[in-house]
Amino acid sequence: MLAKRVKWGLSASVVALLLIDGFDVKVSYLKRSLSRATALKHERREIERLLARGYVLANSQHNPSRPKVAEEVVSALRAQLSGQRPTRVPQSKSRRSGA
């Protein structure tokens, strides 16, 4: 019997690609000890703020602009790190699926 292919979430695929590229990925919590309702409010506001500034985010909740593939997020991060404005990559150029 063959093993089933792993179906990674988009954010996990983004982290995997960044690790492959040699980035040191760290988790950082901006807020702590919040109630769930308060945390969700902060999360929604932060996602709206980042999207309005042109960032490409991998999270699925509260993100109407969620990319379909991890490469789109990684490409935007590379552009940001090189001092360019984040831009979206056409879906047809991506080889790996993050979903």
Solvent accessible surface area in square Angstrom, and as a share of the most:
residue,aa,sasa,rsa
1,M,235,1.05
2,L,166,0.83
3,A,99,0.77
4,K,182,0.77
5,R,219,0.80
6,V,102,0.59
7,K,166,0.70
8,W,118,0.41
9,G,43,0.42
10,L,3,0.02
11,S,62,0.40
12,A,47,0.36
13,S,15,0.10
14,V,9,0.05
15,V,59,0.34
16,A,24,0.19
17,L,17,0.08
18,L,19,0.09
19,L,99,0.49
20,I,129,0.65
21,D,66,0.34
22,G,65,0.63
23,F,74,0.31
24,D,112,0.58
25,V,54,0.31
26,K,157,0.66
27,V,118,0.68
28,S,90,0.58
29,Y,144,0.55
30,L,142,0.71
31,K,113,0.48
32,R,176,0.64
33,S,122,0.79
34,L,67,0.33
35,S,67,0.43
36,R,176,0.64
37,A,65,0.50
38,T,50,0.29
39,A,40,0.31
40,L,35,0.17
41,K,116,0.49
42,H,55,0.25
43,E,64,0.28
44,R,102,0.37
45,R,141,0.51
46,E,52,0.23
47,I,8,0.04
48,E,110,0.50
49,R,109,0.40
50,L,41,0.20
51,L,39,0.19
52,A,89,0.69
53,R,137,0.50
54,G,25,0.24
55,Y,56,0.21
56,V,13,0.07
57,L,30,0.15
58,A,16,0.12
59,N,46,0.24
60,S,68,0.44
61,Q,107,0.48
62,H,57,0.25
63,N,11,0.06
64,P,125,0.78
65,S,45,0.29
66,R,92,0.34
67,P,3,0.02
68,K,148,0.63
69,V,19,0.11
70,A,1,0.01
71,E,38,0.17
72,E,1,0.00
73,V,6,0.04
74,V,1,0.01
75,S,35,0.23
76,A,4,0.03
77,L,56,0.28
78,R,112,0.41
79,A,15,0.12
80,Q,71,0.32
81,L,117,0.58
82,S,77,0.49
83,G,70,0.67
84,Q,117,0.52
85,R,170,0.62
86,P,22,0.14
87,T,86,0.50
88,R,117,0.43
89,V,35,0.20
90,P,78,0.49
91,Q,80,0.35
92,S,107,0.69
93,K,149,0.63
94,S,25,0.16
95,R,209,0.76
96,R,113,0.41
97,S,73,0.47
98,G,1,0.01
99,A,69,0.54
